Amino acid sequence: MNVFVGKAGLAIGEFVILFPHEQLEFDIHDDKPVDRMEEVVTFCERNIEAFEYPLAYLKSKFGVKTSERIDERVLQEVAKVIQC
């Protein structure tokens, strides 16, 4: 896959354009840097078609609030994983 930084060049098929940031914002959990929960939830909500399961996991495991409707079947599958 072709990768470009800041501006696309000539490419056929799939490619990625990276926009570098001077500093990444993160929280620390178990001594490791992680994305902020609010940002992750917002991303999942905006892309619910692809991230319904991760959002259901966050809701069930960590009690995050979401305005998105999550299919009950997905919540049941997540419950199985959390119980393990």
QUICORPE-V25840 format. One record per residue. N is the residue number from 0. SS is DSSP state (a for helix, b for strand, c for the rest). PHI is phi in degrees with one decimal (* if undefined). D_CENTER is the distance of its C-alpha to the mean C-alpha in Angstrom with 1 decimal. Layout:
n:N ss:SS phi:PHI d_center:D_CENTER
n:N ss:SS phi:PHI d_center:D_CENTER
This chain:
n:0 ss:c phi:* d_center:21.4
n:1 ss:b phi:-75.8 d_center:22.7
n:2 ss:b phi:-128.4 d_center:21.0
n:3 ss:b phi:-126.4 d_center:22.3
n:4 ss:b phi:-111.4 d_center:22.0
n:5 ss:c phi:83.6 d_center:22.4
n:6 ss:c phi:-147.8 d_center:24.4
n:7 ss:c phi:-74.5 d_center:24.5
n:8 ss:c phi:-112.2 d_center:27.6
n:9 ss:c phi:-70.5 d_center:29.3
n:10 ss:c phi:-159.3 d_center:27.1
n:11 ss:c phi:-116.9 d_center:27.4
n:12 ss:c phi:88.9 d_center:24.5
n:13 ss:c phi:-80.7 d_center:20.9
n:14 ss:b phi:-154.7 d_center:20.1
n:15 ss:b phi:-125.3 d_center:17.6
n:16 ss:b phi:-109.5 d_center:18.5
n:17 ss:b phi:-96.7 d_center:17.3
n:18 ss:c phi:-114.3 d_center:17.9
n:19 ss:c phi:-67.2 d_center:18.6
n:20 ss:c phi:-110.5 d_center:18.3
n:21 ss:c phi:-68.8 d_center:21.1
n:22 ss:c phi:-145.2 d_center:19.2
n:23 ss:c phi:-92.6 d_center:15.6
n:24 ss:c phi:-99.4 d_center:14.9
n:25 ss:c phi:-155.0 d_center:13.6
n:26 ss:b phi:-109.2 d_center:14.9
n:27 ss:b phi:-108.7 d_center:16.9
n:28 ss:b phi:-136.3 d_center:16.4
n:29 ss:c phi:52.0 d_center:19.1
n:30 ss:c phi:62.4 d_center:20.3
n:31 ss:b phi:-128.4 d_center:17.1
n:32 ss:b phi:-74.2 d_center:14.9
n:33 ss:b phi:-136.4 d_center:11.3
n:34 ss:c phi:-62.9 d_center:8.9
n:35 ss:c phi:-68.7 d_center:10.3
n:36 ss:a phi:-56.0 d_center:9.4
n:37 ss:a phi:-60.8 d_center:10.3
n:38 ss:a phi:-68.9 d_center:8.1
n:39 ss:a phi:-65.8 d_center:4.9
n:40 ss:a phi:-63.0 d_center:7.0
n:41 ss:a phi:-60.5 d_center:8.3
n:42 ss:a phi:-62.0 d_center:5.5
n:43 ss:a phi:-61.9 d_center:5.3
n:44 ss:a phi:-64.6 d_center:9.0
n:45 ss:a phi:-68.0 d_center:9.7
n:46 ss:c phi:-121.7 d_center:8.5
n:47 ss:a phi:-57.2 d_center:9.8
n:48 ss:a phi:-60.5 d_center:11.9
n:49 ss:a phi:-101.0 d_center:9.4
n:50 ss:a phi:-123.4 d_center:6.9
n:51 ss:a phi:-65.5 d_center:9.9
n:52 ss:a phi:-63.2 d_center:10.3
n:53 ss:a phi:-59.2 d_center:7.2
n:54 ss:a phi:-65.4 d_center:8.1
n:55 ss:a phi:-62.6 d_center:11.6
n:56 ss:a phi:-63.2 d_center:11.3
n:57 ss:a phi:-62.3 d_center:10.2
n:58 ss:a phi:-65.0 d_center:13.0
n:59 ss:a phi:-74.6 d_center:15.5
n:60 ss:a phi:-79.2 d_center:15.0
n:61 ss:a phi:-115.6 d_center:14.6
n:62 ss:c phi:69.9 d_center:16.1
n:63 ss:c phi:-68.0 d_center:13.6
n:64 ss:c phi:-92.7 d_center:15.1
n:65 ss:c phi:-144.5 d_center:13.8
n:66 ss:c phi:-90.8 d_center:16.1
n:67 ss:c phi:-76.0 d_center:14.5
n:68 ss:c phi:-82.4 d_center:16.7
n:69 ss:c phi:-109.8 d_center:15.4
n:70 ss:c phi:-56.2 d_center:17.9
n:71 ss:a phi:-58.4 d_center:20.1
n:72 ss:a phi:-64.2 d_center:20.1
n:73 ss:a phi:-67.3 d_center:16.4
n:74 ss:a phi:-61.5 d_center:17.1
n:75 ss:a phi:-66.5 d_center:20.1
n:76 ss:a phi:-66.2 d_center:18.4
n:77 ss:a phi:-64.6 d_center:15.9
n:78 ss:a phi:-58.6 d_center:19.1
n:79 ss:a phi:-63.0 d_center:20.7
n:80 ss:a phi:-68.7 d_center:18.2
n:81 ss:a phi:-67.1 d_center:18.3
n:82 ss:a phi:-69.3 d_center:22.1
n:83 ss:c phi:-69.0 d_center:22.4
